[in-house]
Amino acid sequence: MKPEIITGAEITIRSLQEENVEFVFGYPGGAVLNIYDAIHQQSIFKHVLVRHEQAAVHAADAFSRATGKVGVALVTSGPGATNAVTGIATAHMDSIPIVIISGQVPTHAIGSDAFQECDTVGITRPCVKHNFLVKDIKDIASTIKKAFFIASTGRPGPVLVDIPKDITAETAEFIYPKTIQMRSYNPVIKGHSGQISKAIDLLINAKKPMVYSGGGAVLGDAAKSLTKLVKQLDLPITNTLMGLGGFPASDENFLGMLGMHGTYQANMAMQECDVLLAVGARFDDRVISNPEHFLKNPKKIIHIDIDPASISKRVKIDIPIVGDVDLVLIDLLKAYQDLEKNHNKALISPWKDQIKKWIDTDCMAYKDDGSVIKPQTVIQKLHAVTEGDAFITSDVGQHQMWAAQYYPFDKPRRWINSGGLGTMGVGLPYAMGCQLAFPESQVACVTGEASIQMCIQELSTCKQYNLPIKIITLNNRYMGMVRQWQEFFYGNRYAESYVDALPDFVKLAESYGHVGMKIEKSSDVEGALREAFSPKLKERLVFMDFITDQTENVFPMIPSGKGLSEMILAKDE
């Protein structure tokens, strides 16, 4: 058979087809025009034209979060690549597998300060799992294969492939490798059996056991195994912000989210437990806050994670288990079945009684007399109207916390938000990625009037691709979380947190060809949401501008540097 000789651009596209890519989110420019010409001549995958490169990476990131597949973004050289950096760093912090293909100036011009040149490999090195500069057309196919392999295995993350323009114009034989082996990269998958035995022994003899699961449990598709283990051992469990949906929120064992804005019962149980099982979580500053305070109460800690570098990073671990989270949990279940007869569940009865007392505190209660729209009410009504089954994306700020607190998730991969980097502007492009992945599903973007303006141009993309996203803007005319901190810790000096020149969001939405609603009365909240999600508007993007209480704060709250048991509850105000 005669070898197939095609251009570097065509090799790039064929390689993406070989990886079964469904969507490429991108924006054209000089350095990638050859690639765009090749895209135009194929129909296997769909290209989605965004309005800003940042949104391309965010949308690819959300597609990955919602499906578990590798998302793909395509950007040009120079400003195209630098615009993408925020999206890349966002994916990197949350361990999301995406492949970014960036154009580069021709190889002979690299280093000469050519038009739209920048050192993309150098700039992105701190915020990718790995990156490549392709210098030979023969390396394109194998490099893309490596990129997908690295992105999706071990601890997932973004991988960038930088391709000079002249390389995309040359021709070569197309051979796509079926498998890939990299001597320097061989992540551990299987957990150590001895460590697993020790872990189970600790758990069945604990008087105050606790399970703490994070984003790794969701990304590792371990929700079923986690639920089974927790139910069989009858353990209390909490999720991080990124871990929500990894264990069903409606289950009686679930204590709610923990951390800076977590529930009283989850934080107190974390602080007071004697054996802690951490599953795919990082013990980061927003979760356990002060490590010294966290360890005041002696506890044995078991930590399961695919990434050995995450173990004992902030907190000393007694039993580390490196491996694929789902496989380790399955092995833990098997080990437990051998020892189940030795497990006296009555041992933890006093612990459960204590947890019940903490739950009775009702830390999530808030006052709503109907005089003004409360943001918590909007989220609760959203949950009721969507029957808890929507994909919820959020931006970053107070609205993000309210969405996490008042929209209980029973399924994984339904809560799509920026955890580690805390990137404002992700909400709308995240919703685009989810809606394209699941065109028949309800997708709601919970945002604030400050966040939504960071990528608001993507309303144009939504129009072009007929994406019927529902935008819920909790508009308090402030950068809410900034204002909250200024109120608490800066003597009510609201430096630059007041949003002084807001657009008319209804008119703005309508100018893009969408439906706009302004809701100012508490009594209209549910009706507006039901109308937006009704069959009549099923095919339309609806922008709902909820004018909410300006003074409302997110509670509970742990001030920075304080411990898990040093929460500010609403009643303490």
Residue pairs with C-beta under 8 A, 6 or more apart in sequence:
3 173
3 174
3 175
4 173
4 174
5 171
5 172
5 173
5 174
6 14
6 171
6 172
6 174
7 34
7 38
7 168
7 169
7 170
7 171
8 34
8 137
8 140
8 163
8 167
8 168
8 169
8 170
8 171
8 172
9 34
9 35
9 37
9 38
9 168
9 169
10 38
10 174
11 137
11 140
11 141
11 172
11 174
12 35
12 38
12 101
12 140
12 144
12 163
12 168
13 35
13 38
13 39
13 42
14 141
14 174
14 176
15 140
15 141
15 144
15 145
15 176
16 24
16 45
16 72
16 144
17 42
17 44
17 45
18 145
18 176
19 70
19 144
19 145
19 148
21 45
21 70
21 72
22 45
22 46
22 69
22 437
23 45
23 46
23 47
23 48
23 60
23 63
23 71
23 72
23 436
23 437
24 39
24 45
24 46
24 47
24 48
24 72
24 73
24 74
25 47
25 48
25 50
25 55
25 56
25 57
25 59
25 60
25 63
25 71
25 72
25 73
25 74
25 433
26 32
26 47
26 48
26 49
26 50
26 53
26 56
26 73
26 74
26 75
27 49
27 50
27 51
27 52
27 53
27 56
27 74
27 75
27 76
27 80
28 36
28 76
29 75
29 76
29 77
29 78
29 80
29 103
29 116
30 76
30 77
30 103
30 115
30 116
30 165
31 76
31 77
31 78
31 80
31 102
31 103
31 104
31 105
31 116
31 164
31 165
32 74
32 75
32 76
32 77
32 80
32 101
32 102
32 103
32 165
32 168
33 165
34 165
34 168
34 169
35 74
35 101
35 103
35 163
35 168
39 47
47 74
48 56
48 59
48 432
48 436
48 461
48 465
49 461
49 464
50 56
50 59
50 429
50 432
50 458
50 461
51 457
51 458
51 460
51 461
52 83
52 455
52 457
52 458
53 73
53 75
53 79
53 80
53 81
53 83
53 84
53 87
54 83
54 84
54 86
54 87
54 425
54 429
54 455
55 87
55 428
55 429
55 432
55 455
55 457
55 458
55 461
56 73
56 74
56 75
56 84
56 87
56 429
57 73
57 75
57 84
57 86
57 87
57 88
57 90
57 91
57 98
57 100
57 158
58 87
58 90
58 423
58 425
58 426
58 429
58 430
58 433
58 455
59 71
59 73
59 429
59 430
59 432
59 433
59 436
60 71
60 72
60 73
60 87
60 98
60 100
60 433
61 71
61 87
61 90
61 91
61 94
61 96
61 98
61 426
61 430
61 433
62 71
62 393
62 416
62 426
62 429
62 430
62 431
62 432
62 433
62 434
62 437
63 69
63 71
63 433
63 434
63 436
63 437
64 70
64 71
64 91
64 96
64 97
64 98
64 433
65 94
65 96
65 413
65 416
65 430
65 433
66 391
66 413
66 414
66 416
66 433
66 434
66 437
66 438
67 413
67 437
68 219
68 221
68 413
70 97
70 98
70 99
70 148
70 151
70 152
71 96
71 97
71 98
71 99
71 433
72 98
72 99
72 100
72 101
73 84
73 87
73 98
73 99
73 100
73 101
74 100
74 101
74 102
75 81
75 83
75 84
75 100
75 101
75 102
75 103
76 102
76 103
76 116
77 102
77 103
77 104
77 105
77 116
77 117
77 118
77 120
77 165
78 115
78 116
78 117
78 118
79 116
79 118
80 102
80 103
80 116
81 102
81 118
81 120
81 123
81 124
81 162
82 118
82 123
84 100
84 102
85 123
85 124
85 127
86 421
86 423
87 423
88 98
88 100
88 124
88 127
88 128
88 158
88 160
89 127
89 421
89 423
90 96
90 418
90 420
90 421
90 423
90 426
91 98
91 157
91 158
92 127
92 128
92 129
92 157
92 158
92 421
93 418
93 419
93 420
93 421
94 215
94 242
94 418
94 419
94 420
94 421
95 155
95 156
95 157
95 215
95 216
95 219
96 156
96 157
96 158
96 219
97 151
97 152
97 156
97 157
97 158
98 151
98 158
98 159
99 144
99 147
99 148
99 151
99 158
99 159
99 160
99 161
100 158
100 159
100 160
100 161
101 144
101 160
101 161
101 163
102 120
102 160
102 161
102 162
102 163
103 162
103 163
103 164
103 165
103 168
104 110
104 117
104 120
104 133
104 162
104 163
104 164
104 165
105 114
105 115
105 116
105 117
105 164
105 165
106 114
106 164
106 165
106 166
107 135
107 164
107 166
107 167
108 166
109 117
110 117
110 164
120 131
120 133
120 160
120 162
121 131
121 132
121 133
121 160
121 162
124 131
124 160
125 131
127 158
128 157
128 158
128 159
128 160
129 150
129 151
129 155
129 156
129 157
129 158
129 159
130 147
130 150
130 157
130 159
130 160
131 159
131 160
131 161
131 162
132 143
132 146
132 147
132 159
132 160
132 161
132 162
133 162
133 164
134 140
134 143
134 161
134 162
134 163
134 164
134 167
135 164
135 167
136 167
137 167
137 170
137 171
137 172
138 172
140 163
140 167
140 172
141 174
141 175
141 176
141 177
142 177
142 180
143 161
144 161
145 176
145 177
145 180
146 159
146 180
146 182
147 159
147 160
147 161
148 159
149 180
149 182
150 157
150 159
150 182
150 185
151 157
151 158
151 159
153 187
154 185
154 187
154 306
154 307
155 187
155 216
155 305
155 306
155 307
155 310
156 219
187 306
188 306
188 308
188 322
188 323
189 323
189 324
189 327
190 323
190 324
190 327
191 304
191 321
191 322
191 323
191 324
191 327
191 328
191 331
192 321
192 322
192 323
193 331
195 319
195 320
195 321
196 321
196 328
196 331
196 332
196 335
197 335
198 319
199 277
199 302
199 319
199 321
199 332
199 335
200 332
200 335
200 336
200 339
201 339
202 275
202 300
202 302
202 318
202 319
203 209
203 233
203 235
203 275
203 277
203 302
203 336
204 233
204 336
204 339
204 342
204 343
205 347
206 273
206 274
206 275
206 300
206 347
206 348
207 274
207 347
207 348
207 350
207 351
208 272
208 273
208 274
208 275
208 348
208 351
209 233
209 235
209 236
209 273
209 274
209 275
209 276
209 277
209 348
209 351
210 235
210 236
210 237
210 238
210 269
210 270
210 273
210 275
210 276
210 277
211 226
211 229
211 230
211 235
211 236
211 237
211 238
211 276
211 277
211 279
212 237
212 238
212 240
212 258
212 270
212 276
212 277
212 278
212 279
212 281
213 226
213 237
213 238
213 239
213 240
213 243
213 246
213 247
213 278
213 279
213 280
213 281
214 239
214 240
214 242
214 243
214 246
214 278
214 279
214 280
214 281
214 282
214 287
215 240
215 242
215 243
215 280
215 281
215 419
216 222
216 243
216 279
216 280
216 281
216 305
216 306
216 325
217 223
217 226
217 243
217 246
217 247
217 279
217 280
217 281
217 325
217 412
218 242
218 243
218 245
218 246
218 280
218 412
218 413
219 280
220 280
220 306
220 324
220 325
220 326
221 326
221 412
222 246
222 279
222 280
222 325
222 326
222 329
223 245
223 246
223 247
223 411
223 412
225 326
225 329
225 330
225 333
226 237
226 246
226 247
226 279
226 329
227 247
227 248
227 251
228 329
228 333
229 235
229 329
229 332
229 333
229 336
230 237
230 247
230 253
231 251
231 253
232 333
232 336
232 340
233 336
233 343
234 253
234 345
234 348
235 253
235 277
236 253
236 255
236 269
236 351
236 352
236 355
237 247
237 253
237 254
237 255
238 254
238 255
238 256
238 257
238 258
238 262
238 263
238 266
238 269
238 270
239 245
239 246
239 247
239 254
239 257
239 258
240 257
240 258
240 259
240 281
240 287
240 419
241 257
241 259
241 286
241 404
241 417
241 419
242 417
242 419
242 420
243 280
243 281
244 257
244 404
244 409
244 415
245 409
245 410
245 411
245 412
245 413
245 414
245 415
246 280
246 412
247 253
247 254
248 254
248 409
248 410
248 411
249 256
249 408
249 409
249 410
250 408
250 410
255 263
255 265
255 266
255 269
255 355
255 359
256 262
256 263
256 265
256 266
256 364
256 405
257 263
257 266
257 404
257 405
258 266
258 267
258 270
258 287
258 564
259 267
259 286
259 287
259 288
259 289
259 558
260 286
260 287
260 289
260 557
260 558
261 401
261 404
261 405
261 554
261 555
261 556
261 557
261 558
262 556
262 558
263 363
263 364
263 556
264 358
264 361
264 363
264 556
264 567
264 569
265 355
265 358
265 359
265 361
265 363
267 556
267 558
267 564
267 565
267 567
268 358
268 564
268 565
269 355
269 358
270 276
270 288
270 294
270 564
271 294
271 296
271 297
271 563
271 564
271 565
272 297
272 354
272 565
273 297
273 299
274 298
274 299
274 300
275 299
275 300
275 301
275 302
276 299
276 300
276 301
276 302
277 302
277 304
278 301
278 302
278 303
278 304
278 305
278 317
279 304
279 325
279 329
280 304
280 305
280 306
280 325
281 287
281 303
281 305
282 310
282 313
282 314
283 291
283 313
283 314
283 315
284 314
284 420
285 314
288 294
288 314
288 315
288 564
289 558
289 560
289 561
289 562
289 563
289 564
290 561
290 562
290 563
291 314
291 315
293 562
293 563
293 564
293 565
293 566
294 315
294 563
294 564
295 315
295 316
296 563
300 318
300 319
301 315
301 316
301 317
301 318
301 319
302 317
302 318
302 319
302 321
303 311
303 312
303 317
303 319
303 320
303 321
304 321
304 323
304 325
304 328
304 329
305 311
305 320
305 321
305 322
305 325
306 322
306 323
306 324
306 325
307 322
308 320
308 322
311 317
311 320
311 322
312 320
321 328
336 343
361 569
363 555
363 556
363 567
363 569
363 570
364 405
364 406
365 570
366 374
366 376
366 552
366 555
366 570
367 374
368 374
368 376
368 377
368 522
370 522
370 523
371 522
372 522
372 548
372 549
373 519
373 520
373 521
373 522
373 525
373 546
373 547
373 548
373 549
374 522
374 548
374 549
374 552
375 398
375 399
375 402
375 474
375 476
375 546
375 548
375 549
375 552
376 402
376 405
376 406
376 552
377 522
377 525
378 472
378 474
378 525
378 529
378 546
378 548
379 402
379 403
379 405
379 406
379 407
379 446
380 406
380 407
381 525
381 526
381 529
382 390
382 392
382 407
382 444
382 446
382 472
382 529
383 406
383 407
383 408
384 526
385 526
385 529
385 530
385 533
386 442
386 444
386 533
388 407
388 408
388 409
388 410
389 411
389 414
389 442
390 414
390 441
390 442
390 443
390 444
391 414
391 416
391 431
391 434
391 435
391 438
391 441
391 442
391 443
391 444
392 403
392 407
392 409
392 414
392 415
392 416
392 444
392 446
393 416
393 417
393 426
393 427
393 428
393 430
393 431
393 434
393 443
393 444
393 445
393 446
394 400
394 403
394 404
394 416
394 417
394 427
394 430
394 445
394 446
394 447
395 417
395 418
395 424
395 425
395 426
395 427
395 445
395 446
395 447
395 448
395 451
395 452
395 454
396 417
396 418
396 422
396 423
396 424
396 426
396 451
396 481
397 424
397 448
397 450
397 451
397 479
397 480
397 481
397 482
398 448
398 474
398 476
398 480
398 481
398 484
398 552
398 553
398 554
399 446
399 447
399 448
399 451
399 474
399 480
400 417
400 446
401 481
401 554
402 446
402 474
402 554
403 415
403 417
403 446
404 415
404 417
405 554
407 415
407 446
409 415
416 430
416 431
416 433
416 434
417 426
417 427
417 430
418 426
424 450
424 451
424 454
425 451
425 454
425 455
426 455
427 445
427 446
427 447
427 451
427 452
427 455
427 471
428 445
428 447
428 452
428 455
428 456
428 458
428 459
428 462
428 469
428 471
429 455
429 458
430 445
431 443
431 444
431 445
431 467
431 469
431 471
432 458
432 461
432 462
432 465
432 467
432 469
434 441
434 443
435 441
435 443
435 467
435 468
435 469
436 465
436 467
442 470
442 533
443 467
443 468
443 469
443 470
444 469
444 470
444 471
444 472
445 469
445 470
445 471
445 472
446 472
446 474
447 471
447 472
447 473
447 474
448 473
448 474
448 475
448 476
448 479
448 480
449 473
449 475
449 476
449 477
449 499
449 502
449 505
449 545
450 478
450 479
450 480
450 499
452 471
452 473
452 505
453 503
456 508
459 508
459 509
459 512
459 514
459 541
459 543
460 512
461 467
462 469
462 512
462 514
462 541
463 512
463 513
463 514
463 541
466 539
467 541
468 537
468 538
468 539
468 540
468 541
468 542
469 541
470 532
470 533
470 541
470 542
470 544
471 509
471 541
471 542
471 543
471 544
472 529
472 544
472 546
473 505
473 543
473 544
473 545
473 546
474 480
474 546
474 548
475 502
475 505
475 545
475 546
475 547
475 548
476 548
476 549
476 550
476 552
477 498
477 499
477 502
477 550
478 494
478 497
478 498
478 499
478 550
479 497
479 498
479 499
481 554
482 497
483 494
483 497
483 498
484 553
484 554
484 557
486 492
486 493
486 494
486 495
486 497
487 494
487 553
488 557
488 559
488 568
489 559
505 516
505 518
505 543
505 545
506 516
506 517
506 518
506 543
506 545
507 516
508 516
508 543
509 515
509 516
509 541
509 543
510 516
514 540
514 541
514 542
514 543
515 532
515 537
515 540
515 541
515 542
515 543
516 542
516 543
516 545
517 528
517 531
517 532
517 542
517 543
517 544
517 545
518 545
518 547
519 525
519 528
519 544
519 545
519 546
519 547
520 547
525 546
528 544
528 546
529 544
531 537
532 542
532 544
553 570
553 573
555 568
555 569
555 570
556 567
556 568
556 569
556 570
557 567
557 568
558 564
558 566
558 567
558 568
559 566
559 568
